Amino acid sequence: MVMRATPDADNGQPRVVVGLLVDPDAPAELAEKLAEDLPELLAEAVNRDIEWSLRVVRDPLTATLHDSFPILNATREHKLRENWDIAVCLTDLPLRTDGRPLVVDVDAEDRVALVSLPALGGIFLRRRLRRSVVRLLKDLMLTTTGDGSTRPGQGTIGPIVPERIAPMKRVVTDGEIVDLRIVGSPARGRLRLLLGMVRANGPWRLVPALAKALAAALATSAIAVMNGSVWNVATGIRAERLAVISLFSVAAMVTWLIVHRRLWERPETPSPQDREKAALYNLSTVLTLSLGVLCGLVGLYVVDFAVSLFLIDGGVLAKQVGRSVGLGDYARLASLASAAAIVGGALGSEFESDEAVRRAAYGKRERQRREQAERERQEADAAQSG
């Protein structure tokens, strides 16, 4: 099958239409930014005589498809239906093959590809994605052979991330559906996958969701900060024990969120693959919630430290504890008050947004997308029957 660039009706310049089929939420946001950058990058990397046209389509297809082959098939159907020249699916679904994280799958003959965003890691994601997609599109463009025939470009996709940081490698496939497969390493690749999942969960979105809980905690900590008995306890505790108390408060909050919102995933079947998937999902949920709660705790600590330093006179505090005091004592007081407030004042309070808490778990997000996909299917069936 030979790809021919379509001439542009306005200026006669050949046009290549590239479709980006993406999951909703963060992948769609990344794809929109990527679509803005790609025309110029592709002009430099491939051909300046081609006009690159980018299309971004949001579709929760990976909510019902959990394997590379059916996702590639669905992407191929979109390509044919939308009359794209090349189609790339960007998903935040963590995919695995033979115990390794799957990074890229390519069907060069039909010019469709799949990129699993979590496998690219949790940092510099936009830059890594931009580089990998440019190399994919360059590889999927046709090149001329010595006898004048044309074929898909091959071998141009280099390492998506530096080898010394996160080694990846090509693996041999059956060649029927996937021509090129890139996977991560068993050890560092799994760590990078986990960090990518945490990033996809968006721990920063939890901070606004915790607004009401943190407000309740702030009120509780304000009372604790002004309590003379708390002064005696806080200034007499060693820093190591305060750190343990703070970690305990974060763990208590995370546990309550998981139990109350039913975020813990259970394996769908007793198979090792499903057990490993559930463990990966649960670990990413715990890390995501821990980061979000920890950010809230740090913010609460800063407020408590400023309030105690402003309101509590050093002489009064020294008289209460029976010795001279310094900034370290104020820091201990703020640390104990904020940790106790998280446990005592925030656990039973309401949240600004339940949605943000649910999106911190892969399983919940997948179920929401499945429901969305089912609603869209029913609406389409109703429209056809009507």
C-alpha positions in Angstrom: 0.0 0.0 0.0 1.5 3.3 -1.0 0.8 6.6 0.7 0.4 9.6 -1.6 0.3 13.0 -0.1 -2.9 14.8 -1.1 -2.3 18.1 -3.0 -3.7 21.2 -1.1 -6.4 22.8 -3.1 -5.2 26.3 -2.2 -1.5 26.2 -2.9 -0.9 22.9 -4.6 1.4 21.9 -1.7 1.1 18.1 -0.8 -0.7 17.5 2.5 -0.4 14.7 5.0 -3.2 14.3 7.5 -2.1 12.9 10.8 -4.8 11.8 13.3 -4.1 11.7 17.0 -6.6 9.4 18.7 -6.4 10.1 22.5 -7.9 9.2 25.8 -9.9 11.9 27.5 -8.4 14.1 30.3 -4.6 14.5 30.4 -3.7 12.7 27.2 -6.1 14.9 25.2 -4.5 18.0 26.8 -1.1 16.8 25.8 -2.3 15.9 22.3 -3.7 19.4 21.8 -0.3 21.0 22.7 1.5 18.4 20.6 -0.7 19.2 17.6 0.4 22.8 17.8 4.1 21.8 17.8 4.2 19.0 15.3 3.8 20.8 11.9 7.0 22.8 12.4 8.9 19.9 13.9 7.8 17.6 11.1 8.8 20.1 8.5 12.3 20.2 9.9 12.6 16.4 10.5 10.8 15.0 7.4 10.0 17.4 4.6 9.4 21.2 4.4 7.5 20.7 1.1 4.7 18.9 2.9 1.8 20.6 4.6 1.1 18.7 7.8 -2.5 18.7 9.0 -3.1 17.4 12.6 -6.4 16.1 13.8 -7.1 15.4 17.5 -10.0 13.0 18.4 -10.9 12.2 22.0 -12.3 8.7 22.4 -12.3 6.5 25.5 -11.8 3.3 23.5 -9.0 2.0 25.8 -11.6 1.8 28.6 -13.0 -1.3 26.9 -9.8 -2.4 25.1 -6.9 -3.5 27.3 -4.5 -5.0 24.8 -2.3 -3.5 22.1 -3.8 -5.4 19.2 -7.4 -4.4 19.6 -6.4 -0.8 20.3 -4.4 -0.8 17.1 -7.3 -2.3 15.2 -9.6 0.4 16.6 -7.1 3.1 15.7 -7.0 1.6 12.1 -10.8 1.9 11.9 -10.7 5.5 12.9 -8.0 6.2 10.3 -10.1 4.7 7.5 -13.3 6.3 8.7 -11.7 9.8 9.0 -9.6 9.4 5.9 -6.3 10.1 7.7 -3.0 9.3 6.2 -1.4 8.3 9.5 -3.0 7.5 12.9 -1.3 7.5 16.3 -3.2 6.4 19.5 -2.0 8.1 22.7 -3.2 6.3 25.8 -2.6 6.7 29.5 -3.4 3.0 29.9 -0.3 1.1 31.3 0.3 -1.8 28.8 2.6 -4.7 29.4 4.0 -7.5 27.2 5.9 -10.5 28.5 6.5 -8.9 31.8 7.8 -5.6 30.3 6.1 -2.2 30.0 5.0 -1.6 26.4 6.1 1.8 25.1 5.4 1.7 21.4 3.6 -0.6 18.9 3.8 0.2 15.2 2.0 -1.3 12.2 4.0 0.3 9.4 2.0 -1.2 6.6 -1.2 0.4 7.6 0.6 3.4 9.2 -0.9 3.2 12.6 0.9 3.3 15.9 0.3 3.2 19.7 2.1 5.1 22.4 1.6 4.3 26.1 2.2 7.5 27.9 2.9 6.1 31.4 5.8 4.1 30.0 7.5 7.4 29.0 7.8 8.3 32.7 6.6 11.0 35.0 9.0 13.8 34.2 9.7 15.6 30.9 6.7 13.8 29.5 5.8 16.5 26.9 9.3 16.6 25.6 9.6 12.8 25.4 6.2 12.5 23.8 7.0 15.1 21.2 10.3 13.4 20.3 8.8 9.9 20.1 5.9 11.0 17.9 8.1 12.9 15.5 10.3 9.8 15.1 7.2 7.6 14.7 5.8 9.8 12.0 9.1 10.1 10.2 9.4 6.3 10.2 5.8 5.9 8.9 6.4 8.2 5.9 7.4 6.5 2.7 11.0 6.4 1.6 12.4 5.6 -1.9 14.5 2.5 -2.4 17.3 2.0 -4.9 15.0 0.5 -7.6 12.6 3.5 -7.4 9.9 1.7 -5.5 8.4 3.0 -2.2 8.1 1.4 1.2 7.5 2.5 4.8 10.6 3.9 6.3 12.3 1.6 8.7 14.9 1.8 11.4 14.7 5.5 11.9 13.1 5.4 15.4 15.9 5.9 17.9 15.7 5.6 21.7 12.8 7.6 23.0 14.6 8.4 26.2 18.4 8.4 26.9 19.7 4.8 27.3 21.6 5.7 30.4 18.4 6.9 32.1 15.8 4.4 31.1 16.9 1.7 28.7 14.4 0.6 26.1 14.8 -2.0 23.4 13.1 -3.3 20.3 11.6 -6.8 20.5 10.8 -9.3 17.7 7.1 -9.7 16.9 5.2 -12.0 14.7 5.0 -9.3 12.0 1.3 -9.9 11.3 -0.1 -6.9 13.1 2.9 -5.2 14.8 6.0 -4.4 12.7 7.9 -2.6 15.5 7.6 -2.9 19.2 9.6 -1.0 21.8 9.5 -2.1 25.5 11.0 -0.9 28.7 13.5 -2.8 30.9 12.1 -5.1 33.6 13.4 -3.1 36.5 13.8 0.6 35.7 11.1 0.3 33.0 8.6 -0.7 35.7 9.7 2.1 38.0 9.3 4.6 35.1 5.9 3.1 34.3 4.8 3.5 37.9 5.9 7.2 38.0 4.1 7.7 34.7 0.9 6.3 36.2 1.2 8.6 39.2 1.6 11.6 36.9 -1.4 10.5 34.8 -3.4 10.3 38.1 -2.7 14.0 38.6 -1.8 14.3 42.4 -1.9 18.1 42.0 -5.6 18.0 41.3 -6.2 16.7 44.8 -5.1 19.9 46.5 -8.2 21.9 45.4 -10.4 18.8 46.2 -9.0 18.9 49.8 -10.0 22.6 50.3 -12.9 21.9 52.7 -10.9 19.2 54.5 -7.9 21.5 54.9 -10.1 24.3 56.1 -11.5 22.1 58.8 -7.9 21.0 59.7 -6.8 24.6 59.8 -9.5 25.4 62.4 -8.4 22.4 64.4 -4.8 23.3 64.3 -5.5 26.9 65.3 -6.9 25.7 68.5 -4.0 23.3 69.0 -1.4 26.1 68.4 -2.9 28.3 71.1 -3.0 25.4 73.7 -0.4 25.6 76.4 -0.4 21.8 76.9 0.4 21.3 73.2 3.3 23.7 73.7 4.8 21.5 76.4 4.4 18.3 74.3 5.6 19.8 71.0 8.7 21.4 72.3 9.7 18.2 74.2 9.4 15.9 71.2 12.4 14.9 69.1 12.3 15.7 65.4 12.4 12.0 64.5 9.2 11.3 66.4 7.5 14.3 64.9 8.4 13.0 61.4 6.8 9.6 62.3 3.7 11.4 63.5 3.5 13.4 60.3 3.9 10.2 58.2 1.2 8.5 60.3 -1.2 11.4 59.7 -0.6 11.2 55.9 -1.1 7.4 56.0 -4.3 7.8 58.0 -5.7 10.3 55.6 -4.8 8.2 52.5 -6.3 5.0 54.1 -9.5 6.8 54.9 -9.7 8.2 51.3 -9.2 4.7 49.8 -11.7 3.0 52.1 -14.3 5.7 52.0 -14.1 6.2 48.2 -13.6 2.5 47.5 -10.5 3.1 45.5 -8.8 -0.3 46.2 -8.7 -2.5 43.1 -9.2 -6.3 43.3 -8.0 -8.6 40.6 -10.7 -9.5 38.1 -9.4 -13.0 37.9 -6.9 -15.1 40.0 -4.4 -15.0 37.1 -0.9 -13.6 37.8 -1.4 -10.9 35.1 -4.6 -9.6 36.8 -3.0 -9.7 40.2 0.0 -7.8 39.0 -2.3 -5.2 37.3 -4.3 -4.7 40.4 -1.1 -4.3 42.5 0.2 -1.8 40.0 -3.0 0.2 40.1 -3.2 0.2 43.9 0.4 1.2 44.3 -0.1 4.2 41.9 -3.2 5.2 43.8 -1.4 5.1 47.1 1.5 7.2 45.8 -0.9 9.7 44.1 -3.0 10.2 47.2 0.1 10.4 49.4 1.6 13.2 47.3 -1.7 15.1 47.3 -2.2 14.8 51.1 1.5 15.6 51.7 1.2 18.8 49.7 -1.9 19.7 51.8 0.0 18.9 55.0 3.0 21.1 54.0 0.7 24.0 53.2 -1.0 23.6 56.6 2.3 23.4 58.3 3.5 26.7 56.7 0.3 28.5 57.9 0.6 27.1 61.4 4.2 28.1 61.6 3.5 31.7 60.5 0.5 32.0 62.9 2.4 30.6 65.9 5.4 32.8 65.2 3.1 35.9 64.9 0.8 35.3 67.8 2.8 33.5 70.4 5.4 35.7 72.2 8.7 34.1 72.7 8.7 35.1 76.4 5.3 33.6 77.0 6.3 30.3 75.3 9.6 30.2 77.2 7.8 30.7 80.5 5.3 27.9 79.7 8.0 25.3 78.8 10.5 26.5 81.4 13.5 27.2 79.1 14.6 29.5 76.3 13.0 28.9 72.9 14.0 29.4 69.3 12.6 28.9 65.8 13.0 25.1 66.1 10.4 25.1 68.9 7.9 27.0 66.8 8.6 24.6 63.9 7.9 21.6 66.2 4.7 23.2 67.5 3.5 23.8 63.9 4.4 20.3 62.9 2.5 18.6 65.7 -0.5 20.9 65.3 -0.8 20.3 61.6 -0.3 16.5 61.8 -2.9 16.2 64.6 -5.3 18.5 62.7 -5.1 16.3 59.5 -6.1 13.2 61.6 -8.6 14.9 63.9 -10.2 17.6 61.8 -10.0 16.5 58.2 -10.9 12.8 58.0 -14.6 13.3 58.5 -15.1 16.5 56.5 -16.5 16.8 53.0 -14.5 17.3 49.8 -14.7 20.1 47.3 -14.7 17.6 44.4 -15.3 13.9 44.6 -14.3 13.6 40.9 -10.7 14.7 41.6 -10.4 12.0 44.3 -11.8 9.3 42.0 -9.5 10.3 39.1 -6.6 9.6 41.4 -7.3 5.9 40.8 -6.8 4.1 37.5 -9.6 1.6 38.1 -12.2 4.3 38.9 -11.2 6.3 35.9 -11.4 3.3 33.6 -14.9 2.5 34.8 -16.0 6.1 34.3 -14.7 5.9 30.7 -16.4 2.6 30.1 -19.7 4.1 31.2 -19.1 7.1 28.9 -18.3 4.8 26.0 -21.4 2.8 26.7 -23.6 5.9 26.8 -22.1 7.1 23.5 -22.8 3.7 21.9 -26.4 3.7 23.1 -26.9 7.3 21.8 -25.4 6.3 18.4 -27.7 3.2 18.3 -30.7 5.3 19.2 -29.8 7.9 16.5 -29.5 5.2 13.8 -32.7 3.5 14.8 -34.5 6.8 14.9 
